[in-house]
Amino acid sequence: MKRTLEGTRRKKKRVSGFRERMSTPGGRRVIRLRRRKGRKKLSI
């Protein structure tokens, strides 16, 4: 059985990198919530 996020670095960045998150309202919400929670890493 394979792991959930197997794949290349490029794919990870394209799907869930910082710039990708900031490009949509939902993604900006994710960043905002992670900031509020005090996450050290906001995205990959």
Backbone torsions as a table, in degrees:
resi	resn	phi	psi	omega
1	MET	NA	137.0	-177.1
2	LYS	-87.6	159.1	177.5
3	ARG	-77.7	165.7	-176.0
4	THR	-66.1	-52.6	-173.5
5	LEU	-109.0	46.4	175.1
6	GLU	-72.2	149.1	177.1
7	GLY	147.2	-172.9	-175.4
8	THR	-85.9	161.0	178.2
9	ARG	-63.2	-40.2	-178.1
10	ARG	-60.3	-44.0	-180.0
11	LYS	-61.9	-44.4	179.8
12	LYS	-57.5	-46.8	-179.1
13	LYS	-62.8	-42.7	-176.2
14	ARG	-67.6	-32.8	-177.7
15	VAL	-85.6	-44.7	-171.9
16	SER	-136.1	31.5	174.7
17	GLY	-80.0	170.1	-177.0
18	PHE	-60.2	-47.9	-177.2
19	ARG	-65.2	-34.7	178.2
20	GLU	-66.6	-41.3	178.7
21	ARG	-62.9	-43.5	-175.6
22	MET	-71.6	-10.6	-176.1
23	SER	-83.5	-8.7	178.7
24	THR	-131.0	153.8	179.1
25	PRO	-59.3	-40.9	179.1
26	GLY	-64.4	-38.8	179.1
27	GLY	-67.1	-38.8	177.7
28	ARG	-64.1	-34.5	177.7
29	ARG	-64.2	-42.1	178.5
30	VAL	-58.1	-48.2	-179.5
31	ILE	-61.4	-43.1	-179.5
32	ARG	-60.5	-45.8	-179.4
33	LEU	-65.3	-38.3	179.9
34	ARG	-68.6	-35.4	175.4
35	ARG	-63.8	-45.0	-178.0
36	ARG	-61.9	-37.0	-179.6
37	LYS	-74.1	-20.3	177.2
38	GLY	91.3	29.5	179.1
39	ARG	-65.1	139.7	176.6
40	LYS	-73.5	-43.9	176.8
41	LYS	-103.6	121.4	-179.7
42	LEU	-82.0	-35.1	178.4
43	SER	-155.1	179.3	-176.5
44	ILE	-69.9	NA	NA
